[in-house]
Amino acid sequence: MYKIMIVEDDDKIASILQSSLEKYEYEVSRAMDFKDLKQDLLQIKPDLILLDIHLPAYDGFYWCRQFRQETNAPIIFVSARTGEMDQVMAIENGGDDFITKPFHLDVLLAKVKSVLRRAYGEYAVRASEGSGEELSLQGLILHRAKNTLEWKEKRIDLTKNEALLLACLMDRVDQIVSRETLLETLWDDVDFVDDNTLTVNVTRVRKKLEELGIEKAIETIRGQGYRLLMTWAEESSLS
């Protein structure tokens, strides 16, 4: 049974979410102390988090960053904000998906099921088949089970989506990977995914690589997709 943590200060909305999710046999907990949500997170240890943006004291973007220090559990933002920039900020701050209020419960439940399958279910198993839990490329090591990336004795944490995206590019190094392929790798129901979401995730992976000292590794192929280049490895061997 998956554990879901609801971070929503509107009691009516939180109650609707809780009762709906419990009908599908999810174990649901609601955050109550909005001044210390990280403590709630550590106590609940959720498999997935539903997070509002407008919260008392600090907003959802702040808490998403705090949560990412403790967990790689998927985070779905549920917010009345509909602007593209809010959705971009949600992803940039560590979120995995975004749904706007008012929402249809069927759509929200579909997103929950989709994200859980990606993180823990059949799709997560499929992603690790063939090349094992470790994927290595010229000294760059992606630990799929831990969602960590290593390069020259440096290690950084990745979100589940960042790890999936990078694995897809590493499996097809120096080849163009279409946007459609990447979307289907990260989300099994692409009808609910805004195209900007993929762009933001690629930007986040680029930043993680730069933190390790790997510059300009992912090339954007306009109108087609992305390609992981090997020039960074060649430059490293010469230095």
KEVOLUM-855246 format. One line per 2 residues: number of its first residue (from 1); for each residue z, y, x of N, C-alpha, C, O. Coordinates in Angstrom, 2 decimals. Example, Ala and Ser with C-alpha at 12.3 -4.5 7.8 and 13.67 -1.06 7.14 Angstrom:
1 = 7.80,-5.69,13.19,7.80,-4.50,12.30,7.80,-3.30,13.20,8.46,-3.32,14.24 ~ 7.08,-2.25,12.85,7.14,-1.06,13.67,7.87,0.03,12.90,8.04,1.14,13.41 .
//
This chain:
1 = 0.00,-1.19,0.84,0.00,0.00,0.00,0.00,1.25,0.88,0.87,1.42,1.73 ~ -0.98,2.12,0.66,-1.07,3.34,1.45,-0.07,4.38,0.95,0.17,4.52,-0.25 .
3 = 0.52,5.12,1.91,1.47,6.18,1.58,0.74,7.53,1.64,0.10,7.87,2.63 ~ 0.88,8.29,0.56,0.23,9.60,0.47,1.30,10.67,0.31,2.20,10.55,-0.52 .
5 = 1.18,11.71,1.11,2.10,12.84,1.05,1.40,14.02,0.40,0.34,14.45,0.87 ~ 1.99,14.56,-0.68,1.43,15.72,-1.38,2.18,16.97,-0.95,3.40,17.04,-1.08 .
7 = 1.46,17.94,-0.43,2.05,19.23,-0.05,1.47,20.28,-0.97,0.43,20.87,-0.69 ~ 2.15,20.51,-2.09,1.67,21.39,-3.15,2.88,22.02,-3.82,3.75,21.31,-4.33 .
9 = 2.96,23.37,-3.83,4.14,24.03,-4.39,4.04,24.27,-5.89,5.03,24.67,-6.51 ~ 2.88,24.02,-6.50,2.74,24.11,-7.95,3.20,22.77,-8.53,2.52,21.76,-8.38 .
11 = 4.35,22.79,-9.20,4.96,21.55,-9.67,4.05,20.79,-10.65,3.99,19.56,-10.62 ~ 3.34,21.53,-11.50,2.47,20.88,-12.49,1.33,20.13,-11.80,1.05,18.97,-12.12 .
13 = 0.67,20.81,-10.85,-0.43,20.17,-10.14,0.07,18.99,-9.31,-0.56,17.93,-9.29 ~ 1.20,19.17,-8.64,1.76,18.10,-7.83,2.10,16.88,-8.68,1.88,15.74,-8.26 .
15 = 2.64,17.12,-9.89,3.00,16.01,-10.78,1.76,15.26,-11.26,1.76,14.03,-11.34 ~ 0.70,16.01,-11.57,-0.56,15.37,-12.01,-1.13,14.52,-10.89,-1.55,13.39,-11.12 .
17 = -1.13,15.06,-9.67,-1.64,14.30,-8.52,-0.81,13.04,-8.30,-1.36,11.96,-8.07 ~ 0.49,13.18,-8.36,1.36,12.04,-8.10,1.16,10.93,-9.13,1.01,9.77,-8.77 .
19 = 1.17,11.30,-10.41,1.03,10.28,-11.46,-0.33,9.60,-11.40,-0.44,8.39,-11.62 ~ -1.38,10.37,-11.10,-2.73,9.81,-11.02,-2.86,8.84,-9.86,-3.44,7.76,-10.01 .
21 = -2.32,9.20,-8.73,-2.40,8.34,-7.54,-1.54,7.09,-7.70,-1.92,6.01,-7.25 ~ -0.39,7.23,-8.34,0.48,6.08,-8.53,-0.13,5.04,-9.47,0.17,3.85,-9.37 .
23 = -1.00,5.49,-10.37,-1.70,4.54,-11.25,-2.58,3.60,-10.46,-2.86,2.48,-10.89 ~ -3.02,4.06,-9.29,-3.85,3.23,-8.41,-3.03,2.57,-7.31,-3.56,2.11,-6.30 .
25 = -1.72,2.53,-7.54,-0.78,1.79,-6.69,-0.64,2.38,-5.29,-0.33,1.67,-4.33 ~ -0.86,3.69,-5.17,-0.53,4.36,-3.92,0.96,4.71,-3.95,1.51,5.00,-5.01 .
27 = 1.59,4.69,-2.80,2.98,5.13,-2.68,2.96,6.63,-2.40,2.49,7.06,-1.34 ~ 3.45,7.42,-3.32,3.29,8.87,-3.25,4.63,9.56,-3.04,5.61,9.25,-3.71 .
29 = 4.65,10.50,-2.10,5.83,11.33,-1.86,5.41,12.80,-1.90,4.34,13.16,-1.41 ~ 6.27,13.62,-2.47,6.00,15.06,-2.54,6.88,15.80,-1.57,8.09,15.56,-1.50 .
31 = 6.28,16.71,-0.81,7.05,17.56,0.10,7.87,18.55,-0.72,7.38,19.10,-1.71 ~ 9.09,18.77,-0.31,9.98,19.66,-1.06,10.45,20.86,-0.23,10.65,21.95,-0.77 .
33 = 10.63,20.65,1.05,11.14,21.72,1.91,9.96,22.41,2.61,9.53,21.97,3.67 ~ 9.45,23.48,2.01,8.25,24.12,2.53,8.51,24.97,3.76,7.58,25.56,4.32 .
35 = 9.76,25.04,4.19,10.08,25.72,5.44,10.14,24.74,6.61,10.15,25.16,7.77 ~ 10.18,23.45,6.31,10.27,22.44,7.37,9.44,21.22,6.98,9.97,20.11,6.87 .
37 = 8.16,21.43,6.78,7.29,20.34,6.34,7.08,19.28,7.41,6.79,18.12,7.11 ~ 7.22,19.67,8.66,7.05,18.68,9.72,8.14,17.61,9.62,7.88,16.44,9.90 .
39 = 9.35,18.02,9.23,10.43,17.04,9.06,10.11,16.08,7.92,10.38,14.88,8.02 ~ 9.53,16.61,6.83,9.10,15.74,5.74,8.05,14.74,6.23,8.09,13.56,5.89 .
41 = 7.13,15.23,7.02,6.07,14.37,7.57,6.66,13.22,8.38,6.26,12.07,8.23 ~ 7.61,13.54,9.25,8.21,12.52,10.12,9.00,11.49,9.33,9.08,10.33,9.72 .
43 = 9.59,11.91,8.21,10.35,10.99,7.38,9.43,10.11,6.53,9.68,8.91,6.39 ~ 8.38,10.69,5.98,7.49,9.96,5.08,6.53,9.06,5.85,6.24,7.94,5.43 .
45 = 6.02,9.56,6.99,5.02,8.84,7.80,3.82,8.43,6.94,3.52,7.24,6.80 ~ 3.14,9.41,6.36,2.06,9.11,5.41,0.81,8.57,6.09,0.57,8.80,7.28 .
47 = 0.00,7.86,5.31,-1.31,7.42,5.76,-2.38,8.46,5.44,-3.47,8.45,6.01 ~ -2.04,9.37,4.51,-2.97,10.43,4.13,-2.16,11.60,3.57,-1.11,11.40,2.95 .
49 = -2.65,12.82,3.79,-1.94,14.01,3.33,-2.88,14.85,2.46,-4.01,15.13,2.85 ~ -2.40,15.24,1.28,-3.10,16.20,0.43,-2.40,17.54,0.61,-1.21,17.67,0.30 .
51 = -3.11,18.54,1.10,-2.49,19.77,1.56,-3.10,21.01,0.91,-4.31,21.23,1.00 ~ -2.26,21.81,0.26,-2.71,23.08,-0.31,-2.76,24.12,0.79,-2.10,23.97,1.82 .
53 = -3.54,25.18,0.60,-3.60,26.26,1.58,-2.52,27.30,1.31,-1.79,27.70,2.22 ~ -2.43,27.74,0.05,-1.47,28.79,-0.30,-0.10,28.16,-0.54,0.14,27.53,-1.57 .
55 = 0.80,28.33,0.44,2.13,27.74,0.38,3.17,28.80,0.73,2.84,29.80,1.37 ~ 4.42,28.59,0.34,5.48,29.52,0.73,5.67,29.53,2.25,5.45,28.52,2.92 .
57 = 6.08,30.65,2.78,6.41,30.82,4.20,5.16,30.77,5.08,4.73,31.81,5.59 ~ 4.57,29.61,5.26,3.38,29.46,6.10,2.27,28.80,5.30,2.53,28.00,4.40 .
59 = 1.02,29.14,5.63,-0.08,28.56,4.85,-0.45,27.17,5.34,0.08,26.67,6.34 ~ -1.36,26.54,4.60,-1.75,25.17,4.91,-2.43,25.01,6.25,-2.32,23.96,6.88 .
61 = -3.14,26.05,6.71,-3.79,25.98,8.02,-2.74,25.81,9.12,-2.90,25.00,10.04 ~ -1.66,26.59,9.00,-0.56,26.49,9.97,0.03,25.08,9.97,0.24,24.48,11.02 .
63 = 0.31,24.57,8.76,0.95,23.26,8.69,0.01,22.14,9.13,0.47,21.13,9.66 ~ -1.27,22.32,8.92,-2.23,21.31,9.39,-2.16,21.20,10.91,-2.16,20.10,11.46 .
65 = -2.11,22.34,11.58,-1.99,22.33,13.04,-0.69,21.67,13.48,-0.66,20.93,14.46 ~ 0.40,21.95,12.76,1.69,21.33,13.08,1.64,19.82,12.87,2.14,19.06,13.70 .
67 = 1.03,19.40,11.77,0.93,17.96,11.49,0.13,17.25,12.56,0.45,16.13,12.95 ~ -0.93,17.91,13.05,-1.80,17.28,14.05,-1.07,17.02,15.37,-1.54,16.21,16.18 .
69 = 0.04,17.68,15.60,0.85,17.41,16.78,1.60,16.09,16.65,2.06,15.53,17.65 ~ 1.72,15.59,15.42,2.52,14.40,15.17,1.72,13.21,14.66,2.15,12.07,14.82 .
71 = 0.56,13.45,14.05,-0.15,12.35,13.40,-1.66,12.58,13.37,-2.14,13.71,13.36 ~ -2.39,11.47,13.36,-3.85,11.52,13.16,-4.22,11.11,11.75,-5.40,10.88,11.46 .
73 = -3.23,11.00,10.86,-3.51,10.62,9.48,-4.49,11.62,8.86,-4.39,12.82,9.11 ~ -5.43,11.14,8.04,-6.39,12.06,7.41,-5.69,13.11,6.56,-4.68,12.85,5.92 .
75 = -6.26,14.31,6.57,-5.73,15.42,5.78,-6.85,15.98,4.90,-7.88,16.41,5.40 ~ -6.62,15.97,3.59,-7.56,16.55,2.64,-6.95,17.84,2.09,-5.87,17.81,1.49 .
77 = -7.64,18.95,2.28,-7.18,20.21,1.70,-7.54,20.25,0.22,-8.67,19.92,-0.15 ~ -6.59,20.65,-0.61,-6.82,20.81,-2.04,-6.43,22.25,-2.37,-5.25,22.59,-2.40 .
79 = -7.42,23.10,-2.62,-7.14,24.53,-2.71,-7.99,25.22,-3.76,-9.10,24.78,-4.08 ~ -7.45,26.32,-4.31,-8.20,27.15,-5.26,-9.20,28.05,-4.54,-10.07,28.64,-5.17 .
81 = -9.08,28.15,-3.23,-10.01,28.97,-2.47,-11.37,28.26,-2.39,-11.45,27.07,-2.10 ~ -12.42,29.03,-2.65,-13.75,28.42,-2.71,-14.71,28.94,-1.65,-15.85,28.49,-1.57 .
83 = -14.25,29.88,-0.83,-15.12,30.46,0.19,-15.50,29.47,1.27,-14.71,28.59,1.62 ~ -16.70,29.63,1.81,-17.15,28.75,2.89,-16.24,28.86,4.11,-15.96,27.86,4.77 .
85 = -15.77,30.07,4.41,-14.92,30.25,5.58,-13.61,29.50,5.45,-13.08,29.00,6.44 ~ -13.07,29.41,4.23,-11.85,28.64,4.02,-12.08,27.17,4.34,-11.23,26.51,4.94 .
87 = -13.23,26.65,3.94,-13.55,25.26,4.22,-13.76,25.04,5.71,-13.34,24.02,6.26 ~ -14.42,25.99,6.35,-14.61,25.89,7.80,-13.27,25.91,8.53,-13.03,25.12,9.43 .
89 = -12.39,26.84,8.12,-11.07,26.94,8.75,-10.25,25.68,8.54,-9.50,25.26,9.42 ~ -10.40,25.07,7.36,-9.67,23.83,7.08,-10.07,22.75,8.07,-9.21,22.04,8.60 .
91 = -11.36,22.61,8.32,-11.83,21.60,9.26,-11.45,21.96,10.69,-11.02,21.10,11.46 ~ -11.61,23.25,11.04,-11.29,23.68,12.41,-9.82,23.50,12.74,-9.46,23.28,13.90 .
93 = -8.97,23.60,11.74,-7.53,23.46,11.98,-7.06,22.01,11.92,-5.86,21.74,12.02 ~ -7.99,21.07,11.74,-7.63,19.66,11.82,-7.78,18.87,10.54,-7.44,17.69,10.50 .
95 = -8.30,19.50,9.47,-8.49,18.79,8.22,-9.70,17.87,8.26,-10.59,18.04,9.09 ~ -9.71,16.89,7.37,-10.81,15.92,7.32,-11.74,16.15,6.13,-12.90,15.74,6.17 .
97 = -11.24,16.80,5.09,-12.07,17.03,3.92,-11.47,18.18,3.12,-10.38,18.65,3.43 ~ -12.18,18.62,2.08,-11.77,19.79,1.30,-12.23,19.61,-0.13,-13.37,19.22,-0.38 .
99 = -11.35,19.89,-1.08,-11.72,19.86,-2.48,-11.13,21.09,-3.16,-9.99,21.47,-2.88 ~ -11.90,21.70,-4.04,-11.46,22.96,-4.65,-10.85,22.72,-6.03,-11.23,21.79,-6.75 .
101 = -9.89,23.58,-6.37,-9.29,23.60,-7.70,-10.09,24.55,-8.58,-10.58,25.56,-8.08 ~ -10.24,24.27,-9.86,-9.80,23.04,-10.53,-10.72,21.88,-10.15,-11.91,22.07,-9.91 .
103 = -10.16,20.69,-10.08,-10.93,19.54,-9.63,-10.89,18.44,-10.70,-9.98,18.38,-11.52 ~ -11.90,17.59,-10.67,-11.90,16.41,-11.51,-11.13,15.31,-10.79,-11.37,15.05,-9.61 .
105 = -10.21,14.68,-11.48,-9.39,13.65,-10.83,-10.24,12.52,-10.27,-9.90,11.95,-9.23 ~ -11.33,12.19,-10.95,-12.19,11.11,-10.47,-12.79,11.47,-9.11,-12.93,10.60,-8.24 .
107 = -13.15,12.75,-8.93,-13.72,13.17,-7.65,-12.65,13.12,-6.56,-12.91,12.65,-5.45 ~ -11.46,13.61,-6.88,-10.38,13.58,-5.88,-10.04,12.15,-5.49,-9.87,11.86,-4.31 .
109 = -9.95,11.26,-6.47,-9.64,9.86,-6.17,-10.74,9.22,-5.33,-10.46,8.40,-4.46 ~ -11.99,9.59,-5.60,-13.09,9.07,-4.81,-12.98,9.53,-3.36,-13.23,8.75,-2.44 .
111 = -12.61,10.79,-3.17,-12.43,11.29,-1.81,-11.28,10.59,-1.11,-11.39,10.23,0.06 ~ -10.18,10.39,-1.82,-9.03,9.69,-1.24,-9.42,8.29,-0.79,-9.11,7.88,0.33 .
113 = -10.09,7.55,-1.67,-10.52,6.19,-1.33,-11.47,6.19,-0.14,-11.38,5.35,0.75 ~ -12.39,7.16,-0.14,-13.38,7.24,0.93,-12.71,7.50,2.27,-13.01,6.82,3.26 .
115 = -11.81,8.48,2.32,-11.15,8.83,3.57,-10.28,7.67,4.07,-10.24,7.40,5.27 ~ -9.58,7.00,3.16,-8.74,5.86,3.56,-9.59,4.71,4.11,-9.20,4.05,5.07 .
117 = -10.74,4.47,3.48,-11.62,3.42,4.00,-12.11,3.76,5.39,-12.19,2.90,6.27 ~ -12.44,5.03,5.60,-12.90,5.46,6.91,-11.81,5.29,7.96,-12.08,4.87,9.09 .
119 = -10.59,5.62,7.58,-9.50,5.62,8.56,-8.92,4.24,8.83,-8.57,3.93,9.96 ~ -8.83,3.41,7.78,-8.08,2.17,7.95,-8.79,0.92,7.43,-8.42,-0.20,7.79 .
121 = -9.80,1.10,6.59,-10.35,-0.06,5.90,-11.60,-0.64,6.53,-11.73,-0.68,7.75 ~ -12.51,-1.08,5.68,-13.68,-1.82,6.14,-14.55,-1.02,7.09,-15.13,-1.60,8.01 .
123 = -14.66,0.29,6.89,-15.51,1.08,7.76,-14.87,1.28,9.12,-15.57,1.33,10.13 ~ -13.55,1.39,9.15,-12.86,1.52,10.43,-13.05,0.27,11.27,-13.24,0.36,12.48 .
125 = -12.99,-0.92,10.62,-13.19,-2.17,11.36,-14.61,-2.25,11.88,-14.84,-2.63,13.02 ~ -15.56,-1.89,11.04,-16.97,-1.97,11.42,-17.26,-1.06,12.60,-18.06,-1.42,13.47 .
127 = -16.62,0.11,12.66,-16.89,1.05,13.74,-16.48,0.51,15.09,-17.06,0.90,16.10 ~ -15.49,-0.40,15.14,-15.00,-0.89,16.41,-15.61,-2.22,16.82,-15.35,-2.71,17.91 .
129 = -16.45,-2.80,15.93,-17.06,-4.07,16.26,-18.11,-3.89,17.35,-18.71,-2.83,17.47 ~ -18.32,-4.93,18.13,-19.37,-4.94,19.12,-18.92,-4.41,20.46,-19.01,-5.13,21.45 .
131 = -18.43,-3.19,20.54,-18.07,-2.61,21.82,-16.56,-2.56,22.04,-16.11,-1.98,23.03 ~ -15.77,-3.17,21.15,-14.34,-3.26,21.36,-13.61,-1.96,21.08,-14.18,-1.01,20.54 .
133 = -12.35,-1.94,21.46,-11.53,-0.77,21.17,-11.78,0.36,22.17,-11.38,1.50,21.91 ~ -12.44,0.07,23.30,-12.71,1.07,24.31,-14.20,1.27,24.47,-14.97,0.31,24.51 .
135 = -14.60,2.51,24.56,-16.00,2.84,24.80,-16.04,3.71,26.04,-15.44,4.79,26.07 ~ -16.76,3.26,27.08,-16.77,3.96,28.36,-18.18,4.41,28.71,-19.16,3.68,28.51 .
137 = -18.26,5.64,29.23,-19.56,6.19,29.61,-19.36,7.06,30.86,-18.86,8.18,30.77 ~ -19.77,6.54,32.00,-19.67,7.27,33.27,-18.28,7.86,33.49,-18.14,9.02,33.89 .
139 = -17.26,7.06,33.23,-15.89,7.50,33.45,-15.23,8.18,32.26,-14.02,8.38,32.25 ~ -16.03,8.53,31.26,-15.47,9.09,30.02,-15.09,7.92,29.12,-15.94,7.12,28.73 .
141 = -13.80,7.82,28.78,-13.31,6.66,28.05,-12.76,7.09,26.69,-11.85,7.91,26.60 ~ -13.33,6.51,25.64,-12.87,6.74,24.28,-12.06,5.53,23.83,-12.60,4.43,23.72 .
143 = -10.78,5.74,23.57,-9.91,4.68,23.07,-9.92,4.76,21.55,-9.27,5.62,20.96 ~ -10.66,3.87,20.91,-10.85,3.96,19.46,-9.58,3.67,18.69,-9.30,4.31,17.67 .
145 = -8.80,2.71,19.15,-7.59,2.35,18.41,-6.56,3.47,18.45,-5.77,3.62,17.52 ~ -6.56,4.26,19.54,-5.57,5.33,19.70,-6.13,6.71,19.37,-5.38,7.68,19.29 .
147 = -7.46,6.80,19.20,-8.10,8.10,18.99,-7.78,9.07,20.13,-7.38,10.21,19.90 ~ -7.96,8.59,21.36,-7.76,9.43,22.53,-9.00,9.38,23.41,-9.78,8.43,23.36 .
149 = -9.17,10.43,24.22,-10.32,10.54,25.10,-9.83,10.86,26.50,-8.99,11.74,26.68 ~ -10.35,10.13,27.50,-9.93,10.32,28.89,-11.10,10.69,29.78,-12.22,10.21,29.59 .
151 = -10.81,11.55,30.74,-11.81,11.93,31.75,-11.08,12.48,32.97,-10.34,13.46,32.87 ~ -11.28,11.83,34.10,-10.68,12.27,35.37,-9.17,12.47,35.24,-8.64,13.53,35.59 .
153 = -8.50,11.45,34.74,-7.03,11.42,34.62,-6.48,12.43,33.63,-5.27,12.65,33.58 ~ -7.34,13.05,32.83,-6.88,13.91,31.74,-7.08,13.14,30.44,-8.03,12.37,30.29 .
155 = -6.17,13.36,29.49,-6.27,12.69,28.20,-5.98,13.69,27.08,-5.06,14.50,27.18 ~ -6.79,13.62,26.01,-6.55,14.46,24.84,-6.62,13.60,23.59,-7.25,12.54,23.58 .
157 = -5.97,14.07,22.54,-5.99,13.36,21.26,-7.16,13.84,20.42,-7.54,15.01,20.47 ~ -7.72,12.92,19.64,-8.79,13.24,18.71,-8.35,12.91,17.30,-7.47,12.07,17.10 .
159 = -8.95,13.56,16.32,-8.76,13.13,14.95,-9.64,11.90,14.72,-10.50,11.58,15.54 ~ -9.43,11.23,13.60,-10.23,10.04,13.30,-11.71,10.40,13.23,-12.55,9.67,13.77 .
161 = -12.04,11.49,12.57,-13.44,11.89,12.44,-14.05,12.29,13.79,-15.21,11.98,14.05 ~ -13.27,12.97,14.63,-13.77,13.33,15.95,-14.09,12.08,16.76,-15.11,12.03,17.45 .
163 = -13.22,11.08,16.68,-13.45,9.83,17.42,-14.68,9.10,16.90,-15.47,8.59,17.69 ~ -14.84,9.05,15.57,-16.01,8.38,14.99,-17.30,9.08,15.39,-18.29,8.43,15.74 .
165 = -17.29,10.41,15.33,-18.48,11.18,15.67,-18.85,10.97,17.14,-20.02,10.75,17.46 ~ -17.87,11.06,18.03,-18.14,10.89,19.45,-18.60,9.48,19.77,-19.48,9.29,20.61 .
167 = -18.01,8.48,19.11,-18.44,7.09,19.33,-19.90,6.91,18.94,-20.65,6.22,19.63 ~ -20.30,7.53,17.84,-21.68,7.44,17.38,-22.63,8.04,18.41,-23.70,7.48,18.67 .
169 = -22.26,9.19,18.98,-23.10,9.84,19.98,-23.10,9.05,21.30,-24.14,8.94,21.95 ~ -21.95,8.50,21.69,-21.87,7.73,22.93,-22.67,6.43,22.83,-23.26,5.98,23.81 .
171 = -22.68,5.83,21.65,-23.46,4.60,21.45,-24.96,4.85,21.59,-25.72,3.93,21.87 ~ -25.37,6.12,21.38,-26.80,6.45,21.43,-27.05,7.56,22.44,-27.81,8.49,22.17 .
173 = -26.41,7.47,23.59,-26.48,8.52,24.60,-27.93,8.85,24.96,-28.76,7.96,25.11 ~ -28.20,10.15,25.09,-29.52,10.69,25.40,-30.55,10.47,24.28,-31.74,10.70,24.48 .
175 = -30.08,10.02,23.12,-30.96,9.87,21.96,-30.54,10.87,20.87,-29.37,11.22,20.76 ~ -31.51,11.31,20.09,-31.19,12.19,18.97,-30.56,11.37,17.85,-31.13,10.37,17.40 .
177 = -29.40,11.78,17.41,-28.74,11.14,16.28,-28.87,12.10,15.10,-28.40,13.23,15.16 ~ -29.49,11.64,14.04,-29.75,12.52,12.90,-28.47,12.97,12.21,-27.44,12.29,12.29 .
179 = -28.53,14.11,11.55,-27.39,14.60,10.79,-27.02,13.61,9.69,-25.84,13.41,9.40 ~ -28.02,12.99,9.09,-27.76,12.02,8.03,-26.95,10.83,8.56,-26.03,10.35,7.91 .
181 = -27.31,10.35,9.76,-26.59,9.23,10.36,-25.14,9.60,10.63,-24.23,8.81,10.37 ~ -24.93,10.80,11.16,-23.58,11.24,11.47,-22.76,11.44,10.20,-21.58,11.09,10.15 .
183 = -23.38,12.01,9.16,-22.68,12.19,7.89,-22.25,10.85,7.31,-21.13,10.72,6.82 ~ -23.14,9.87,7.36,-22.82,8.55,6.81,-21.78,7.83,7.66,-21.05,6.98,7.16 .
185 = -21.72,8.15,8.95,-20.71,7.56,9.83,-19.33,8.08,9.50,-18.34,7.34,9.52 ~ -19.25,9.37,9.20,-17.96,10.00,8.95,-17.50,9.90,7.50,-16.31,9.79,7.23 .
187 = -18.46,9.95,6.56,-18.11,9.94,5.14,-19.05,9.00,4.41,-20.27,9.16,4.50 ~ -18.52,8.04,3.68,-19.39,7.08,3.00,-19.98,7.66,1.71,-20.98,7.13,1.21 .
189 = -19.39,8.72,1.17,-19.97,9.37,-0.02,-20.37,10.78,0.37,-19.60,11.72,0.18 ~ -21.58,10.94,0.90,-22.01,12.22,1.45,-22.33,13.24,0.36,-22.53,14.42,0.67 .
191 = -22.38,12.83,-0.89,-22.66,13.76,-1.98,-21.58,14.83,-2.09,-21.85,15.93,-2.58 ~ -20.36,14.52,-1.63,-19.26,15.46,-1.76,-18.99,16.22,-0.46,-17.99,16.94,-0.36 .
193 = -19.88,16.08,0.52,-19.65,16.69,1.83,-20.58,17.88,2.03,-21.80,17.75,1.90 ~ -20.00,19.03,2.33,-20.78,20.21,2.64,-21.36,20.06,4.05,-20.69,19.56,4.95 .
195 = -22.61,20.49,4.24,-23.27,20.34,5.53,-22.52,21.07,6.64,-22.56,20.65,7.79 ~ -21.83,22.16,6.28,-21.06,22.90,7.28,-19.94,22.06,7.87,-19.53,22.28,9.01 .
197 = -19.46,21.10,7.10,-18.36,20.25,7.57,-18.76,19.49,8.81,-17.96,19.37,9.74 ~ -19.97,18.96,8.86,-20.44,18.25,10.04,-20.56,19.20,11.22,-20.15,18.87,12.33 .
199 = -21.11,20.39,10.98,-21.25,21.37,12.05,-19.90,21.70,12.67,-19.78,21.78,13.89 ~ -18.90,21.88,11.83,-17.56,22.21,12.32,-16.99,21.06,13.13,-16.37,21.28,14.17 .
201 = -17.19,19.82,12.66,-16.68,18.67,13.41,-17.35,18.54,14.77,-16.68,18.21,15.75 ~ -18.65,18.80,14.85,-19.35,18.76,16.13,-18.79,19.83,17.06,-18.58,19.59,18.25 .
203 = -18.54,21.02,16.51,-17.96,22.11,17.30,-16.60,21.71,17.85,-16.28,22.02,19.00 ~ -15.80,21.03,17.05,-14.48,20.59,17.50,-14.59,19.57,18.62,-13.81,19.61,19.57 .
205 = -15.56,18.65,18.52,-15.74,17.65,19.58,-16.19,18.33,20.87,-15.74,17.97,21.95 ~ -17.08,19.32,20.75,-17.50,20.08,21.93,-16.29,20.72,22.62,-16.16,20.67,23.85 .
207 = -15.41,21.32,21.82,-14.23,21.98,22.38,-13.31,20.97,23.07,-12.73,21.27,24.12 ~ -13.17,19.77,22.49,-12.33,18.75,23.11,-12.92,18.32,24.45,-12.18,18.13,25.42 .
209 = -14.24,18.16,24.50,-14.89,17.81,25.77,-14.71,18.93,26.80,-14.49,18.65,27.98 ~ -14.79,20.17,26.36,-14.61,21.29,27.27,-13.18,21.33,27.81,-12.97,21.72,28.96 .
211 = -12.22,20.92,27.00,-10.83,20.86,27.46,-10.68,19.88,28.62,-9.81,20.04,29.48 ~ -11.53,18.86,28.63,-11.50,17.88,29.71,-12.33,18.33,30.91,-12.29,17.69,31.97 .
213 = -13.08,19.41,30.76,-13.92,19.89,31.84,-15.38,19.49,31.72,-16.14,19.63,32.68 ~ -15.78,18.98,30.55,-17.15,18.56,30.34,-17.86,19.63,29.50,-17.56,19.81,28.32 .
215 = -18.79,20.33,30.13,-19.46,21.46,29.49,-20.86,21.07,29.00,-21.55,20.26,29.62 ~ -21.26,21.66,27.89,-22.62,21.53,27.35,-23.09,20.08,27.27,-24.20,19.75,27.68 .
217 = -22.23,19.22,26.75,-22.57,17.79,26.67,-23.34,17.45,25.41,-24.15,16.52,25.41 ~ -23.10,18.19,24.32,-23.75,17.88,23.04,-24.81,18.93,22.74,-24.51,20.12,22.63 .
219 = -26.04,18.49,22.63,-27.16,19.38,22.37,-27.52,19.36,20.89,-27.60,18.29,20.27 ~ -27.73,20.53,20.33,-28.19,20.64,18.94,-29.71,20.60,18.92,-30.37,21.41,19.57 .
221 = -30.27,19.68,18.17,-31.72,19.59,18.00,-32.03,20.16,16.62,-31.81,19.49,15.60 ~ -32.54,21.36,16.59,-32.74,22.08,15.33,-33.58,21.26,14.35,-34.66,20.77,14.68 .
223 = -33.05,21.12,13.14,-33.76,20.42,12.08,-33.69,18.91,12.17,-34.24,18.21,11.32 ~ -33.02,18.38,13.21,-32.96,16.93,13.37,-31.53,16.40,13.47,-31.11,15.57,12.66 .
225 = -30.79,16.87,14.46,-29.44,16.34,14.62,-28.85,16.76,15.96,-29.01,17.91,16.38 ~ -28.17,15.82,16.63,-27.49,16.12,17.88,-27.76,15.03,18.90,-28.12,13.90,18.55 .
227 = -27.57,15.39,20.18,-27.78,14.42,21.24,-26.71,14.62,22.31,-26.45,15.74,22.74 ~ -26.09,13.51,22.75,-25.13,13.55,23.85,-25.91,13.38,25.15,-26.52,12.34,25.39 .
229 = -25.89,14.42,25.97,-26.63,14.42,27.22,-25.80,13.82,28.36,-24.57,13.81,28.30 ~ -26.49,13.32,29.39,-25.80,12.76,30.55,-25.76,13.72,31.72,-25.30,13.35,32.80 .
231 = -26.24,14.96,31.54,-26.28,15.91,32.65,-24.88,16.21,33.19,-24.72,16.46,34.38 ~ -23.88,16.18,32.32,-22.51,16.46,32.77,-22.03,15.40,33.76,-21.30,15.71,34.70 .
233 = -22.43,14.16,33.55,-22.04,13.08,34.46,-22.72,13.24,35.81,-22.12,13.02,36.86 ~ -24.00,13.63,35.77,-24.75,13.83,37.01,-24.16,14.98,37.82,-24.02,14.88,39.03 .
235 = -23.81,16.07,37.14,-23.21,17.22,37.81,-21.85,16.87,38.41,-21.49,17.35,39.49 ~ -21.11,16.01,37.70,-19.79,15.62,38.18,-19.88,14.78,39.45,-19.04,14.91,40.34 .
237 = -20.89,13.92,39.52,-21.04,13.04,40.69,-21.42,13.83,41.93,-21.20,13.38,43.06 ~ -22.00,15.04,41.73,-22.42,15.85,42.86,-21.29,16.76,43.35,-21.32,17.26,44.47 .
239 = -20.31,16.97,42.49,-19.22,17.89,42.84,-18.13,17.22,43.66,-17.15,17.87,44.03 .
//
